[in-house]
Amino acid sequence: MKKLLLVLLAAAGAAVAKKKMDEGKHEQALWAEATDHVEKA
């Protein structure tokens, strides 16, 4: 039973970490788009 609980906690921790990483990548992409230099033709 304890092993199952440990596995579930590890999976939940991994899911939270992945969500935070995805949010960070999304935020970084928004900043890159907002600060992107526009080339003059």
C-alpha positions as CSV (number, residue, x, y, z in Angstrom):
1,M,0.0,0.0,0.0
2,K,2.8,2.4,0.9
3,K,4.5,1.7,-2.5
4,L,1.3,2.5,-4.3
5,L,1.0,5.8,-2.4
6,L,4.6,6.7,-3.2
7,V,4.1,6.0,-6.9
8,L,0.9,8.1,-7.0
9,L,2.7,11.0,-5.2
10,A,5.6,10.7,-7.7
11,A,3.2,10.8,-10.6
12,A,1.4,13.8,-9.2
13,G,4.7,15.6,-8.6
14,A,5.8,14.9,-12.2
15,A,2.5,16.2,-13.6
16,V,2.8,19.4,-11.6
17,A,6.4,19.9,-12.7
18,K,5.5,19.3,-16.4
19,K,2.6,21.8,-16.1
20,K,5.0,24.4,-14.7
21,M,7.5,23.8,-17.5
22,D,4.8,24.1,-20.1
23,E,3.6,27.3,-18.6
24,G,7.1,28.6,-18.6
25,K,7.7,27.8,-22.2
26,H,4.4,29.4,-23.2
27,E,5.3,32.6,-21.2
28,Q,8.8,32.6,-22.9
29,A,7.2,32.2,-26.3
30,L,4.9,35.2,-25.6
31,W,7.8,37.3,-24.6
32,A,9.8,36.3,-27.6
33,E,6.9,37.3,-29.8
34,A,6.3,40.6,-28.0
35,T,9.9,41.6,-28.2
36,D,10.7,40.2,-31.6
37,H,12.5,42.7,-33.9
38,V,10.6,43.6,-37.0
39,E,12.9,43.8,-40.1
40,K,12.4,46.8,-42.4
41,A,12.0,46.0,-46.0
